[in-house]
Amino acid sequence: MHEITVIGGGFAGLTAAITAAESGARVSLYEAHHTLGGRARTGEGPYRTNEGPHALYCRGPHWTWLKQRNLLGPLASLPPLEGARFRFRRGGVLRRTPPLAMLRLTRRKAEQAPVDTDFLTWATGQVGEEGARAAAHFMGVALFHHDPGSLSAAFVQERLRRATALPPEARYPRGGWGEVIDRMAGHAWNLGVRIETTSRVDALPERRGPVIVATSLDAARHLLGDGTLRWDSGRTTLIDLALRTRKGDPFAVSDLDAPGWLERFTAQDPSLAPSGQQLVQGQLPITPGQSKADGIAHAEALLDLGFPGWRERTVWRREALAQGRTGAVDLPGTTWRDRPAIDRGEGVYLAGDQVAAPGLLSEVSFNSGLEAVSLALRTAKYAAVAGRAAEASAAAEASAAARAAEAGSPLDLKRT
């Protein structure tokens, strides 16, 4: 039975801990925060907020894994009849439909898009500039990036296809993502995982087994003292609002003039806010030179268009800036394989949404957690086999030496 240490109790860390424990390892998990979940943590209190808009994509690899372990729990789909309340800002005006050229682009297979060309250039050649820009800005919802058009065409097109798939892939855990995390934590506990919260790890522990670092890339860089642990991410203003209910509010507002997204989460899950109120969450990507206030101004402009009288109806509000915590984005000429490797050598492995694993958003965390455990167990197995072989060799040498001593003859141990 191998010993594995997991640092970080978010989605990647819990995935790794459960997988390792199911494989028979003794697992210890350390989380700096007082609750588990990382970016999948759901806010406490009457407003069950996630850290920005969250959805679970039902065609992703983690869906089957969670379902097999009965960890999905109750789910909500896109609300019925709400399709008519999906709004797009185009040319400063709220509209019911995106440009037809953008819809045509969603039919292009991801394999058709090149890795080494930026998305805007490639998409413009496919459907024209208007449709290309609209599609690029629309993808702010899945990329949390201020300029998706500048990213690899293959990277963006794959996500565009999945974000616009029919039937829609998006599912919403009822009660917020924290409900999934709680079920994962309970499953890990039942498997014997030792979980310690409020346990910040500032240095690699003295260990007899592998260590999986399932933190943000910034935290991993400081913990491991490895300045190469860097990758491009998004910088995003987040806003949460509780509004008094008004009939006719849209389900979602997508800004096609600049990346930005507002979503009314109580449309599919009324339990996220008290009766008579609705929870709206938004993410507004900002450039490196912009401030949180710039993102808030953008959010308020969208709210003015989509949620009439929202200021007078607001009963609760929260704002935040997410920097370097919104997943990896791939520039032209790069893919997920170019991101920081999972295997860092000497029994240390990375997991999280910015490392070398495929997938969309949380799927990267999931895939990297599985791969980290696979590599760790394989390495530990080989180390154990090598250790037993060394012990057997030493025992054989000692036995030969003893026999030689009893016979009174000299023995060349080095040759033996």
PEVENPE-V626705 format. One line per field, one symbol per residue. phi: phi as a letter, one per 40 degrees, with the letter a starting at -180 (. if undefined). burial: + if it has 24 or more other C-alpha atoms within 12 Angstrom, else -. Layout:
phi = ???
burial = ???
This chain:
phi = .cbbbbbhbcccccdccccccccgccbbbbbcccbchfcccbcchcbccccgdbabccbccccccccccfbcgcbbcdccgcdcbcbbcbggbcbcbccdccccccccccccccccbcccccccccbgcccccccccdcdcbbfbcadcccdcccccdcccccbcbccccbbccggcdcccccccccccccgccbbcfbcbbacccabacbbcbbcccccccccgbcccbacabbbcbbbbbbccbchcccabbcccadaabaccccbacccacdgbbcbbbbbdbcdccbdcccccccccccdccbdgcccccbaaababbbgbbgcbbcdgbbdcccdccccgfgbbbaicbbcachbfcccdccccccccdcccccccccccccccccccccccccccccccccgbcbccccc
burial = -++++++++++++++++++++++-++++++++--+++++++++---++++++++++++-++++--+----+++-+++++-----++++++---+++-++-++++++++-+--+++-++++++++-++--+++++++++++++++++++++++++++++++++++----+++++++++++++++++-++--+-++++----+--++---++++++++++++--++----+++++++++++++++++---+++++++++++++++++++++++++---++++++++++-----+--++-++++++-+++--+---+-+-+++++++++++++++-+++--++++++--+++++++++++++++++++++++++++++++-+++-----------------------------------
